[in-house]
Amino acid sequence: MKEEVFITGHRNPDSDSICAALAYAELKNKRGECNAIPIRLGELNQETKFILNYFGLEPPMYKDTIKPQVGDLSIDTAYSVSKDISLNKALNLIQNNNINSLIVVDENETLIGIVSLSNITKSYMDIWDDGILGRSKTTIDNIIEVLSAELIYKPEKIRNFENISVYAMEVGDVEETIHEGDIVIVGNRPEAQKDAIQRDISVLIITGGGKADEEALELAKKHGVNIISTEFNSYMTARLLPQSVPVSYVMTTEDLVYFHKDDYVEYVKVIMGKSRYRAYPIIDHKNRVVGSISRYHLISNRRKQLILVDHNEKNQSIPDIEVAEIKEIIDHHRVANISTTGPIYFRNEPVGSTSTIISRIYFEHGIRPSKKIAGILSAAIISDTLLFRSPTTTDTDRRMLDRMSKIAGIDIDKFAMEMFKAGTSLENKKPEDLLTSDVKLFTIEDEKVRIGQAFTMDLDNIGFIKKPLIERMEEMRKDYQEDLFVFILTDIFEERSEIIVSGKHSKAIADAFDGEVTDHSFIAPGVLSRKKQVVPRITQAISKAKSE
């Protein structure tokens, strides 16, 4: 079975983050390297939804944690049994497999109970009366199995079992001891056998390897009586019969402790700490038993495998990233503060889009992406480079977009216009939507800085939303106890941005862009790239302000 690896972009994902994860997962799977699963850490923005709908792809699965789950462990195969098997067979299974309990399932493999060694040993210590086989609905097959018996005759319709009786007296002296429906134990005594059959018993057990004669067989057919023969003597037969009781009679059915494959290991540890079972059933989403788990499984240090694309900062990744094992990083941002437990494949290139790097990797391995994947890679390159208007754009971006767009069969300019229109419309947008859709967190000079960006094709007409934006930025900054919130509204085609600042150093930041703050914002001509044009200047502005 191939190793499972999750591929994810950053929180509050943009188009490049989502498309790179989807495309790199397809590449990994095509090469057969692993079972690559693309995931996302946040909701899709308008632009990304448009891209995926346009090319007919489903968004990656959402995940908010990478903590190990039961399904990540090498769980044992479940010893599942039917509720009808005998106590004798259950005990043999437990002893032969060196386990402590068996999981009891129905015909659909659904958990219905657990029979443990203590359940069985307690049943042996209980003093059961001679009606136990009837009450427990023991089957004739269980009786034959436990006694290693030979079936001599079995009627089409089996009478309900009543009491267990031993035909030890003379014929004619059993009026008060043998009744209709009884299970009768008798030795090689033909007259006693026939007398018992004529009393309409349910089962005749002939001990000592004895047989039934022709007359007894004819009577058994007439009265509908089972006849079996066992090599055991009468004493051992009577002693073994209670072991044919089905496990359903003694199994535990209430307060069962079991786990699902998607339960987190930390939760399992807590529950196991409150119970004393040696093994616990594992069930799937349909409540079918798929395995079992014991305490020793939790010793495993196996962690989920993770590949990061379009980021390498801890605070931009999945919150509990420290419990995962990072296998690779593919990125086009500055090298930040992600740490790994060992050497990894780290590919960081100064290009305009992570999807440009993914595209190069496809061609380097001689693999042609599917038309859909080529389409989303093209869209992500267009998005991250703002159709080559961003200063982060390189010749490599242009070359990869040219090759991928031909595979995808799209007109670059026409598609870009449709995509930007779909993604930049501010109509019906709430401040909350804008301020959470494409936001990254930074720590600059020990200060917590939140920087978000949204694109528009009509920067001059944002007055209707500017005041609510500023108010919500102030609230969010205080709620998150952050020092600074910078939000960039960028007009792609006019190639300018309005930068809104909430918190410290607003004047110093405006000075860094040769701007002047008015009502918490200033215009920054030529500013399109958060990564290359905004973050470096804000870093310098904060450093300068704190040094003065």
N, C-alpha and C positions, 0 to 999 in steps of 0.2 A: 504494500500500500504506500502510495507516494506521500511525502511529507506535506502537511497543510501549512500554507504560508499566506498571511494576510497582507494586502498591499493597500496603503492608505496615504492620502494627501493630508493637508493640515485642517485644523478646525475652521469653521466658517468657510467652507471650501469655495473656491472660484472655479471657473471652467477648466483651467489648466490642471488644477489639483485633481478634479474628478476624471477628466479625460485621460490624464497620464496614468492614473491607477487602473482604469479599465483596459487601456492599451497594453500596459506592461504585464497585466495579468494574462491577457491573451497570448502575448509573446512567450511568457514562461510556460504556459500550458502547451503551446505549439511545440516548444522544444522538449517537452516532457520532463522538465527539471523538477517540478513539484506540482501539487494541487494548489494553484494560486487563486486566491479569492479577493477581489477588489472590495474595499469597504469605504465608507465615508463617515466623517465625524460630526457632520452637521447637515442642515437643510440646504437644498439646492437653491441657487438664485435664479432669477428669471431667465438670464442668458443661458445658463447651463440646461435648464429645463427645455428651452427652445432647441438647443443643440441635440440633446438626446432624443427628443420627439422627432426632430427633422431626420435623423439617421436611424430611427427605430430601435433604440437601445434602452434597456432598463437601467435605472440608477443603481449604483453599488449598494450593498446591504448596509444599513445604518448600525453602527456600534458605538457605545459610549464607554466601554471598558474592554480591557484585554486580559482581565484576570483569568487564571486557569479554571477550566470547568471539568466536570466529570468526564465529558466526552473526549477531553484531551489526554486522559490517563489510559494506560494499557490495562483495561479492566478484564476480569476473568470471564470466561464463558459461563453462563448460568446453568446450574444443575436444576433444570425445570422438569417437573413431573406432573402427571395427571392426578386429580383428586381421588381417582379410583384405585391407585396402586396400593398394595398391602403394606402394613407396618413392617412385615418381614422384608419385603423388597426395599423399602425405604431405608431400613437399618443397614442392609447390605450395601446400598449405594453410598451411604454416609461413611461406613467403615472402609470400603474399597477405595474411595476417593479422598479419604483423609479430610473430610469436611465436617462441619458442625450442624448444617441444616440444608434443607431442600426447599426450593421455591415451587409453590403449587400454582399451576395455571389452568385456565379453561381451554376449550377447543380453539379459541382465538389467540392463544398465548398471552391472555390478560391475567395479571396477578390477582389471585383470590385468597392466598394464604401462605403461611410458612410453617413447615413441619421441622422441628429441631430435634436433636438427639434427646434433649430433656423432655420434649413432648412424648417421645417413644418410650423412654425409660420410665416415665411416670405412668404411662398406660400399663406397663408390665407390672408395676407395683400396685396399681389399683386392683381391687377385688371385684372383677366383673361377674355378673350372674350369667346363667345359661341362656339368657335372651340377647346377649350382646351382638351376635351376628345379625339378628333381625333388626334391632334398633339402628345399627350402623349401616344397614343396607349393603352388607357384604355380598359380593358376587360369587357365583359358582367358580368362575375362573380364578379368583383369588384363592379359594379353598383348594382347588386342584394344584395351583402353583406352590402354595405353602406346604402341602402334604406330598409334593412330588408325585402326585397321584395319576392314575390312568383313568381316562373317561371311558366308562363302559356303555352308558346310555345317557342321552340328554334329550328331554322332551322339547317340543317346539315352544310350549309355554311353561315358564318356570314359576312354580308356586312361591309365594312369599315365605321367607324363613321365619320360624318361630324359635323354639328353644333347642338347646343341644342335649341329647340324651344318649346314654350308653345302654344298649340292650344286653344286660348282664344276667338277667333272670331267665327262668324257664318260660317257654311259650305258654301264654295264658295267664302269666303272673304280672303282666305289664300294663294292666288297664289304667292304673293311676300314674304311670310314669312316661308313657309314650302317647303323643297326641298328634292330631292332624297338623301338618306344616313343620314338624320337628326335623332337625338334622340328627340322624341316628347313626351311632357308631356301633358296629357289630363285627364279630370275628367270622371265621369260615364256618358259619352255622346256617345251612340252607333254610331250615324251617323258620328260624328266627328272622332271617332276611325276608322271606315271603310274608311272614306275619306283619312285620314292620311296614312293608310296601302296601299291604291291604289296609293299613290304618291311615292311608293317604298322607304319608310323611312327604317332606320336600326333597330331602337328600339322604341316600343310604351310602354310608362310608364303610367299605369292607376293609378291615385291617389285616396285617400279616400277609399281604399279597394274595388274599383270597379272591375267588371269582364268583360270579353269579351264574346259576344254571339256566337252562332255556326257559323253565317254568317261571323263574324269578324275573327274567327279562321280559317275558310276555306280560306278567303282572305289572312291571314298571311302565310298559307302554300303555297299558290299560288305565293305570292310575296317574300317569304323568309324573313319575318319580325319577330324579337323577340318581344314577348309580356310578360311584367311583371306587377305585381300589388303590390302597396305599401299602407300601412295605412296612410302614411304622406299625407298632403294636397299639392297642387301644389306649394305653396310658399316654404314650407320646402323641398320638393323634389328638386326644382331648386337650393335651397341654399346648399343642401347636395351633389349634384352630383359632384362638383369639388373635393370633398374629396375621390372620387373613383380613382383619378389620381394615377398611380403607383409611388412608391418611386424612381424608376429609373429616373423619370423626374426632380426630385429636389435634388437627392443625390449629394454629393461631390465626384468627381472622380479624381481630380488632386491634386498633392502635399499631398497625404495621408500620415499620420504619423502612422507607425506601427512598430512592433518589431518582431525579430525572437527569438525562445526559447534559442538559444545559444548566444544571445547578452549579454554583460556584464552589470550588474546593474549600474555601474558608467557611462556607455555610455547612458543608459536609462535616468538617472537623468539629464544629460546635455541636451538631446533632449526635455525632458518634461519641463525643465526650459525655453525653447525657444518657447513653445506652450501653449495653454490654454484649451486643451480638458480635459474632465473629465475621459475618458476611451480611451484606445488605443488597437487595435487588436493585437493579437499574432498569428504568422503564423509559420508553420513548414517548412521543407526543400522543400516541394512540393507546397509551397505557400497556403496551406489549413489553414483556420482559426481554431485554437485550443483553443482559450480563449481570455481574455482581461485583461488589467492591468490598474490600477489607481495609483495615487500618494501615496495613503495610503499603497499600497503593499510594497513600498520601505522603509517603517518604520521598516519592519521585520528585526530582528537581526539574522535570520537563516543563518548559515554558513555551507559550505560543510564539511562533515565528512571525516576524514583522519586517516588511520592507517599507521604507519611507520614500515618498516622492513629493517633490515641490516644497520641501521644508527640511530643516535639520535643527530646529530649535525645540527644546523640551516643552516650553509653555505653549507651543503651537500644535503639539501633537496630542495623542490620546492621553487622558489624564493620568492613568496608571501605567505609563510606558515602562517604568522601572521593573515591572513584573514580566515583561516580554523580553525576548531575545531578538535584537535587531540584526538582520542578516545583510541588508543592503540599504544604501541611500542614493537616490538619484535626484539631483537638485541643481538649481541655477542661482541660488541666493548665497549670501555670505556664509562662511562656516561659523557655526554658533556653538551651542553648549550641550549637544547630545553626546552622551558617553555610552560606550559599548563594553561588553564583557570580553571581547576578543577582537582580532582583526576582521574587518568586513570589506566588502566591495563598496567603495565610496566614489561615485562619479559626480563631480561638480564642475560645470562648465559655464563660462561667462557668455551665455546666450539669452535670448529674450523669453524663452519658454522651456519648461521642463519637457513638454511634448516634442520639442525640437530634438532633445537628447534621446528620448524614447524612439523617435523616428530614425535617428542615426543608428541606434542599436539594432533595429529591425534590419536595416540594410547591411550593417556590418556582419550579421549572421546569415545573410542571404535569404531572409524570410520576407515574403510579401504579405502585408497585412490585409485583412478582409476589407471590402469596400466600406463597410460601416466604420471600422476602426480607423481607416485612412481618413474618413470624413471627420470624426471627432478630433483626431490629431490636427487636421487642418484648421478646424474651428478653434482649437485651443491656442494654436500658434497665432492666428489672427487676433484672438482675444487678448493674449498676454503682450503682444507687440503693438496692439491697437492698429492693426493693419500697417505695420512698419513705421508708424508715427512715433512710437516710443524710442527714447534714446538707448534703450537696452537692446534694440534690434541689431542683429549681425547678418552677415552674408550667409551664414549657416542657416539662420531662420528662413531667409528668403529661398534658399536652395531646397530645404526640407519641405516647405510649404508648396513649392512648385511641384515636387515629385509626389507628395501625398495628395494634393488636389487633383492631379491627373488620375490617380488610382480611384479616388472617390468620385470623379466625374462631376466636379462642381466648378462654377464660374466664381473665382475668388472675390471679385469686387461686388458682384450681385449678391452672393451669399453673405458677405461681410455686412452689407447695408441692411439686409433682412435681420441678421443676428443682432446688430447693434440697436436697431429700432426696437426689437423685442426685449432686449436686455436693459435698455436705458430709460424706458418710459417711467416717469415719476407719477403718472396718473394713478390715483387710488392707493398710492404707497403711503404707509404709515411711517413716522419717524423710527419706530422700533425696527421695522423691516430693513430700512436703509442702514441703521447703525449696528446691525448684527449680521448682515449677510456676507460682508467681506471685510473682516476685521482681524488684525494681528496684534499680538501683545509683545512688547519689548521691555527689557530692563536696561535703561541707559543711565550711567552714573548713579546706580543704586535707586533710580526712580522708576516707578511703574508707569509705562506709557502705552496707551491704546491708540492705534492708528487704523482708521477705516477709510474705504474709498468706494465711491459710486460714480458711474458714468452717466452722462446725459448728452443729448444732442441739442439742448436749449438752455444753456447756463444762465441766460439773461432773465429767464422767467421762473426762477426758483423761489421768489419772494413768499409765495403762499406756504412754503414748507420750512423756510429757514428758521423762523422763530421757534416753532415746535421742535425742530432739530436741536437748537441750542439748549432749550429747556431740558430735553431728554438727555442730552450729553452731560449736563450738569448733574442730573439725578443719577445717571449710571456711574459717573466718576466717583461720586460720593458713596454709592451703594457698594462698589467694588474696591473702595479705598485706594484709588489710584491717583497719581499726581497730575496726569495730563491725558487729555483725550483730544486727538487731532482727527478731523474728518475732512476728506478731500472730495469735492465735487468736480469732476473732470469733464470738460467738453472735448470729445475726441476730435471732431473735425475742425473746431476753432483752435485746438491745441493750446488750451489754457485751463487753469483750475481756480476754483474758489476754495480757500483753505480756512476751515472753521476751527477755532482753538478754544478749549475749555480747560482751565486750570493754570498751572504755573508757566512762566516764561513766554507768554503770548507775544510780548514786544520783541524779545530776543529772537523768537522764531520768525516773526514777520521781517525783522531786520535781515535775517539770513536769506530771505527771498527778495530783498529790496522792496518790501511792501510796507503798508501802513495799516494797522489794525483799526477797523471801524465796525462797531457792533459785533465783536468777537471774530471777525473774519477779514481776509484780505485777498486780493486777486494776484495770482502767480502766473504770468504769461509764460508759455512754453513748457509748463510743468505737466507731465503726463504720468511719469513712473514713480510710484511710491517707493519702490526698491532703490532705484538709482538716483532719483532727484529729491525725494522727500526725506527718507530716513537718514541719509548721510548729513543733510543740512540741519535736521532737528538734533541729531547727535552732537554736531559741532556747536549749535546754539546753546544746548543745555550745558555742555562742558564749559563753554565760555562764560555763561551766566553764573555758574557755580564757582568759577575761579575768580570772579571779580569781587 
